[in-house]
Amino acid sequence: MFVVQMKSEISALTSEPSFYYVRQNRLWRYVNDSCTHAVNIVNGSEHAPGTEQFPLQLILDEKPSGIDKGTWKWHGTKLIYQFGSANNSGIYYDCRLSDGGHSLVTFLQRPTTPPLFCALVTLHGFEHDRF
């Protein structure tokens, strides 16, 4: 198990990075010694604006849920999500929502144009310490 400091926050963009780790092919957010959150992948229900694809959305929850057949892994410092033989190449999009919030999404097949109101981001781990 590794603890990794991420530059980008999944639930909300903040100045303080959170700690994430991959264990048994799942991604987890470390909150404190008695609390961790699962990073779940769920199918988007609408096309991403400006694309013809349905995104996969990253959601924080207290328990694992969503798509459970995928695998999280590190490729160097870059965080990759893989499902079967397809993967997201470590590309994520920080999308602005109509209520002013943000949503982090990814695709298993990179769209030819980025989704509207979204910025391309990659998630990197800079500290790899035994947890």
N, C-alpha and C positions, 0 to 999 in steps of 0.2 A: 504494500500500500504506500502511496506517495502523497504528500501534501504539496500542492502547487499554488503559488500566488498568481492570480489572474489579473490582467489589466482591465478586463471588462466585466461588469456585473450583469448577471442574467436577469434579476428581477427589477432592478432600477439602476440607472447610471449614478455612481457615487464617486467621491474622490478617494475613499478608502477601498482598496481591493479586498476581495473575499478570498478565502482559501477553499480550494476544490481538490478532490482526489478521485482517482479511478480505483474501484475495487470490484472484483468479480464482474467486469465488463460494464459496470454502471458508474455514472458520474454522480458524486455527492458534494454538497457544500457543507463545510465544517463551520458551525456556529460557535459552539463551545463544547466542553468535555461531555455534556449530557444532551447535546442537541446537534443533529445533522439533518439536512434536507436533501431529498432525492431530486436530481435534475431529470425530469421526465420529458420524453419526446412524444408529442401528440400530432395527429394529422390535422392540418388546417382545413376548415370547412369551406373556404372561399378561395378563388384564385388570388394569388398575390397581385396587387395592382400593377399593371404594366407587363404582366407575364401571363402565360397560359398554363401555369403550373400551380399546384396546391403545395404550399410550404409545409415543412415540419416545424412546429413551434416548440421552443424550450420553455418548460414550466417548472417552477420550484414547488415542491409539496413536502409534507412531512413523511409521506410513504411513497414507495415506488408505484407507479401506475403508467398508463399510456402504452406505447409500443415497447414490448419487452424482448424482442428478438434482435435488436440492434446491439452494437458493441462500441464502447468508447475506448480510445487508445491514444497514445502520444506518438507522434512521428517527429522526432527531434523535440523541439519545444512546442510544436503546433498540436492543438487538440483536434482529433478527427472523429467523426461519427460514421460508422459503417453499418450497412444493412445488407446482408448477403454479400454479393460481389460488388455492390455499389457503395460509394462513400461520398462525403460532401467536400472532399479535398481540403478540409479545414476552413471552408468559407462560410461565414455567417452574415446575417444582415440585421442591423439595429434599425427597426422600423418605428417611426413616429405614429402613434395612434391618434384618432380624432379627439380623444379626451385629454391629450397632452402627454400621456404615458408613452412607454416604449415596450416593444416586443422584440425578442430575439428569435429569428427564424433561420432555417437552413433548407437546402434542397439536395437531393441525391443526384440530380442532374442539374448542373449549373445553368441558370436561365441565360438566354442570349442577351437580354438587357436586364439590368438590376431592377428589382421591384421599386415602384414609385414611393417616395417619402422614406427611403431606406438607404443606409450607409453600409457599405461592405466593411466587415471587420474580420479579423482572425483572432483566435484566442490562444495565448501562449502561456506556458508555465515557465517561470524563471527561478523558482526554488524547488528543488527536488530533494526533500529530506525524508528519511524514514519516519513514519508516523507511529 
